[in-house]
Amino acid sequence: METHLNSSQQSTATYTTGAVKETAPATTEAIEEHTMKVNPSRNLNLEAGIKINIQHVNFFYSARQVLFDVSLPVREHQVTALIGPSGCGKSTFLRTLNRMNDLIPGTRTEGEASFDDENIYDSSTDVVLLRQRIGMVFQRPNPFPKSIFDNVAYGLQVQGKSKKVIEETVEQSLRGAAIWDEVKDRLKASALGLSGGQQQRLCIARALAVRPDVLLMDEPCSALDPIATLKIEELITALAKEYTIIIVTHNMQQAARVSQYTGFFLSGKLIEYAPTVDIFKHPKKKETEDYISGRFG
């Protein structure tokens, strides 16, 4: 059985052997000490190419503006974490990148997000193809009420792939999501019978099956217990070798563990964007320092 942490516990949980240890860093120095131990700066590539170049993005729910002039480069084969308090716009921004917000009546996006020399927000963009190339994993696992196999095969079946290609790709995707060994003997069983952590890795496998270039992850561990969270974090690190990943998280330690770049959002604005180690050790903005030191949020 999986256990659940509330939001305050999630934001302070660190891992010990088989247990959860709560920490509550109250100073920048304490955060720096923790970050230096966990930040994967060895994987930071300052020369990585720009996969998505976002420039001056504004977003509106009808007449209400919720994103203001957001600009940042998403680096290829790097993990970019988006942090900030609840309601600051980070999940809304994430959903602009594969046009999920288009499903909400009355929304409007302004600006440019250049992805392979095409503007994601252009009216001529093929949104179905865009969502295949920029896949998304949601906050709570959302497997279809189908078998484990059919969950992963669904997108391939829609594309009209052959049975052989589907079988091979399903296995490759389940292996890529680090769940193959746990489900290979029950592929025809219902996906709803999996644990929460397994369901989330299955959803990652489903996204991988259509061979995306980018993976968007909207708080993928918020509904998971610490052990399942650790597995997802390890998976994110492994997947970054082949995919460009953007993750929204409320857990600052998680951002430090898995990302190479971090953007801090506040009140719909991108306050600061930099390599993760710099954001946590040497923030340039007072708002960033106040947030990561726990003075608000």
N, C-alpha and C positions, 0 to 999 in steps of 0.2 A: 504494500500500500504506500502511496506517495503522500507526503505531508506537504503542507503549504505554509509559507511564511507571509506575514502581512508586509505592507510596503516598507514600514520602518525597519523590520528585520531584514528584508531583502537588501536594503541599501547599506546595511552594516555587516552582512554575513561574510566571513572568510572561511577558508577550509582548513581543517586539521584532519588527522587520520580518522576517517569514519565518523566525524562529528562536526557540528557547527559551532563556531566560536564567534561571539558577537563582539564587534569593536565599534567604537564611536569616536573617531578622530575629531578632536575639537580645535586643532590648530593646523596651520599650513605645514608646519614641520612634521607633525605626525603623519599627514597625508603623504608628504614627500618621502618619508622613511618607508611607508608601506608601498608606495608606487615604485620606488627604486628596486624593490624586491620582485615585483610582479610584472612591471611593464616590459613587453617583448620588444625593446628598442633594437635588439639585434636583428629583427626582421624589418626594421624601418628602411625604406628605400626612398631617399630624397630625390632620386633621379627618375622615379616611376612616372610613366606617361599619364596624361589626363584621360580618364575613361569617359567621364561626364563633366562638362564644363558649365557650371550653373552661374548665370549672370542676371542680377537685378530682378529676382523673382518676387512678385507680389501675388497674394492669393486672397480671394474674397468669398465669403458665404453671403450671397446676395449683396447687400450694401455694406456688410461688416468686413473690414479688412483684418486678416489674422496673420499674414506674413508680410514683412516689410523689407524690400530691397535685399534679398538674400543672395549672396554670391559666394561660391566656393568651388574648388576643383576636387573632383573625386578621383583619387589616384588608382591606377590599375594594379590589381593583385595586392592591394593593401586593404586593411579593415579600417573603415571610418566609423567612429562612434559619435552619435548625437546625444548630448546630455542636456539636462535642464529640468526645472520644476514642472509639475503637471500643468498642462494647459499653455505651455510656452510655444507650441507650434511645431515641435520636432516631428511628431507622427504625421501631422498634416503635410509638412514639407516632404517627408519620406514618400507619402502617397502621391505627391505630384509627379514623382519620377517614373511611375508607370501608369499614370493617369487614372488611378483608382478613384480619385475625387470626382472624376467625371460622372460617376454613378449617382452623385448627390445633386438633385435639382438646384439650379440657381447659383452654382459655384462658378468661379472664373479665375483663370491663372494668367498672369502677365509676366513677361520676361523671356528668357531663353535658357534652355538646357541642351547643349550641343552634345549629341551622342552619335558617334561615327559621322560627323559632319551634317547631321540632320537635327533640327530643333524638335525636341520631344513634344513641345506644346503647339506645334504647327497644326492647323486644321486638316492638313493632308496626311498626317501621320496615321499609319495603319496601327490602331490601338491593339488589336488582337496580336499582331506580330510583336509589337512593343512589349506586351506582357509576357510573351514567350522568352524574349531576350533579356528582360528585366523581371526576374521572378520575385515572388514575395512570400515570406513566411510570417504568419500573423501571431498576435500576442498569445492566443490560446490555440492549442492544436485543433485543427478542423478537418479530420479525415472524413471522407465520404462514407456513407453507410454501405460499403462494399467490402470485398475481400482485400487483404493486404496487397495482393498482386494487382487487382483492378484499380486500386487507388493510384499506384505508380504508373500503370499502363494507360490511364484515362486520356492524358494529353496526347500520347502517341496514337491511340485509337482514333481520336478526333482528327489527327493529321493523316490517317489512312496508312500507317506503317504496316509492314508485313508482320505476320505472326512471329517469324524468326527474329526480326529486328526488335520487336516488342519484348520478347523473352530475354534477349541478350541485354537490352537497355535497362529493363527492370532489375536484373541482377546487378549490372554495373552501378545503377543509381542507388540501390540498397547498400551495396558495398561502399559507395562514395559517402553515404550518410551514416556509415558505421553501425548498421543494424542488420545486415545480411545474416550473420551468424545466429542472431536471436530469432529470426523469423523464417529462415530458409526451409524449415520442415513444416511450416503451417501457412504457406502463401495463400491458400484458399480460405483460411479462417477470416472472420470479420476483423477489420481494423479497429473496430470499437472495443475489442477485447484486449487491446494493448494498454500498457500503462501510459500515463500522461507523457513521460519522457520519451517513450518509444513512439507514441503517436506524433510527437513533434519531430522526431528524426524521420519518421515516415513522410511527414509533410515536406521535409527538406528533400527527401528522395524524390517525391513527386515533382518538386520544383526543378530538381537536377535533371529529370528524365527528358525534358524538352531542350536541354543543352543551352541554358541561359548564359549570357555574358556577365550579368550582374545579379547579385542576390540582395534583396531588401529584407531586413529582419526587424519587425516591430515588437520589441520587448519579448523575444522568443523564449525567455526563461522565467517570466514573471509568474507563471502558474505552476512552476516545477519545484520539486524539492532540491536540496543542495547537491545530492549525488547526480541527479539527472541534469542539473544545471552545469556541473563540471564536465559532463560528457558533451553537452552542447558546445561549451566553450572550447574544449579540445577539438571538436569537429570544425568549428569556425576557423581555428588556426590552421587546420589541415586543408580546408577548402580554399583558403586564401591563396594557396599556391596555384590554383587554377581559375579562381573566380575573383571578381571585385565585389567586396561586401560592404554594405552600409547597415549599421545596427543602431536602433534606438534603444536606450537603456536608462533606467532610473538608478541603476547600481553603479556608482562611480568606480568601485573596485573592479567590477566586471569590465568597464570601459578600459581601465588601466591594464587589465590582464590580456584582453583580446585585440585591442586596436593599435594601429600605428599612427592614425590621425584622429583628432577629436574636434568637434564643433560644439560650442556652448550656446544654447538658445535661451533667450529671455524675452517674454512679452512679444513674441513673434519676430524677434530680430536675432540675427546671428551676431553675438557679441564678440566671439573670438574663435578663430580656427587656426590650428597649428599641429605639429607632431604631438602625439599624446604625452610624451615625457615632458615636453615644454609646457603644455597646458597645466599639468599637475605640479610640476616643480617650479616653473617660472611664469605664472600667468601674467599677462601684460595689463589686463583690465581688472579694475577693483571688483566689478561684479563677478567675474570669474573666480577670483580668489575668495570672495565671500561665500560663493556657492560651494566650492569644493572643500572649504574649511568648515562647512556645516552651519554658517551663520544664518542661512535661510534655505528654503526649499524643502 
